[in-house]
Amino acid sequence: MATWLIKEEPSHYAFADLLRDRRSEWSGVRNALAQRHLRAMQAGDELFYYHTGGERAVVGRARVRRGPRPEPDGPPGAVSVEVEAVAPLPRAVTLDELRADPALVGLLLLRLSRLSVVPVSEAHAARIWALARAEASRGRPHPTRPAVARSPRPTARRRATRASASAGAPRRSARRSGRGTGS
């Protein structure tokens, strides 16, 4: 059984809508690679539901109810699958948390961010599930991102690092604009 991540704008069809409807036809996917992923789905495959836009978080779990079939109102060759809601995650796992977690290096959501359907490896699925349960069950800060208060004033070490980094080369913004390069 495979695991996938599907993305949708919450203002268009939020996970709460899928919970209310219980199941829905997942159609309207036009990207060729995303269509290939839809064709590879089978009944019983697990899904993570991801909200795009301002929220940018994995918010729920769903399942493929029926495998791919030709999309009735779509272009020739387009397929759709039927999905059913399983449950919301104990807490949403944000895109920032996914990016910050070293165990999720290689997650296609992070590499191909515009793709609406991506496969998720077993290890990545287990880690996303663990992140969703971590803070919700313990009520503590996230284990991979400890809450460390940083002083708004740079420490001597950070000042030294900044000075040594900028001593040999002009600042990046100066290089791009052509200003401050001495020519």
C-alpha positions, 0 to 999 in steps of 0.5 A: 500500500502506497502513501501519497500527499494531495494538495488543495487550496482550503478556500476551494475544498478544505479538508473540513469539506471532505470530512463533511462530504465523506468522499469526493472525486479527486479531479481537475489535475492537469500536470502530466507528472501529477496525472502519472501519480494519480494513475499509480494510485490504488484503492486503499492507498493512504493520503495526507491532505495538504492545505496550500495558500496561506495555511501551508500545512498537512492537516488530515488523512484520507484514503483512495476509495476507488482507483483511477478512471477517465475523468468525465469532464476532463481532457482526453487521457486525464484520470481522477480517483475517488478519495474518502476522509479518514480523520484530521491530524491531531495537529497541523504540520506546517511547511516550515516544520517539514523543511526544518526536519532533517528526516524529511530531506528528499520529501517530494513536496519540498523539492517539487512544491508546485505539484499537487499529487506526490508520493510519500515514502514509508519513512517520510509518512511515519515522520509526518505522522510522528510530527502531527502527534508530537506536540498534540500529545505532550503539550511541549515544544516541538522536539526537532525545533527547540524553543531557544530565545535569541537576543535581538542584538548580535552576539560577539560570535555572530558579529565576528562571523558576519565580519569575516563573511563580508570581508572577502566579498561584497554583499549579495545584493550589491553583486546582483545590482552591480553596485558596490563591486568597485567597477 
